[in-house]
Amino acid sequence: MADPAASKPFVVVIDPASPPEGLDGAVVAIGNFDGIHRGHVAVIRRAEALAEKLGRPCAVLTFEPHPSDYFRGPSSIFRLTPRAAKARALERLGIDGMIVVTFDAALAALEPQDFVAEILVRRLRVRAVVVGYDFHFGSGRRGTPDFLRREGERLGFAVEIVERVPAGAESDDEAASSTATRAALEAGDVERAAEWLGHPFVIMGEVVAGNKLGRTLGFPTANLVPDPSCRLRHGIYAVRVAVEGRTYDAVASFGRRPTIDNGPALLEVYVFDFSGDLYGKVIEVSFVAWIRAEEKFPSLEALKAQIAEDCARAKASLGSPQARR
């Protein structure tokens, strides 16, 4: 099946003063959308269906930095999808664009009715808005979904509210939640996080040069510097790596390398059955299963033996190590 995002350009615009080209009169899903979990996707799909019905483009309206980072300081919250990763995920959903509004003192102080009049009506000229049942906005978070619906009726745009979405088939009493997903990842429970999200947790980034110790040990790695907010539990994981349209099985170490230097956190990925140069390429690492905690070994030989065991366990978790299209 063709990727719907491949058939049309995906627009990313920051702080537009007037309706962005291609998104004028759009149906807009509003929220932080950190993680793009099941609840977020339900909101976006409702917006997409409404846009198709009305013959309008569909976009997400989101905020950067995350409001928690604005109020409490940079990296105060574990970002599941920093802006670039969020844009990539949204593009793959097949919508038309992502509108980013800077969350600053002016936006934080904006009264709910002014947010509607200034952002939604004047600057974006929305045709319709879709939000989740727990969406709040404006100064003091006083804007509610019901308030937004009334303003839409008054100002001439439609408003739809998406009710609570369960986290998964076995979690009907719990709503899909970025907060719960963060807690699972901080515990290393990537499988539970994937249930919350509806997809594996992903770290995306450009491959950077390392100290090449992995190559010396016989396990050359592709290294990524994670977002500073990342609080994934340090340890070894079975992962899959997407690069240039192909997906490979791999094993990854996320942590500070206590046997080597106990340095800044780094994601090191050994890709099975791959030969080639990944330096400078943007890759996506999807976390599938936890293998073990990070630990310090008495020697490089002991570390090498453990890596071989980690590879075997990762392959068992992932199945065939052959590259997938």
Helices and strands as residue ranges (DSSP letters): G 4-7, E 11-14, E 27-30, H 38-54, E 58-64, H 67-72, H 83-92, E 97-102, H 105-109, H 112-114, I 115-123, E 128-132, G 139-141, H 145-155, E 158-162, H 178-186, H 190-197, E 201-206, H 213-217, E 222-224, E 235-243, E 246-255, E 266-271, E 282-293, H 300-318
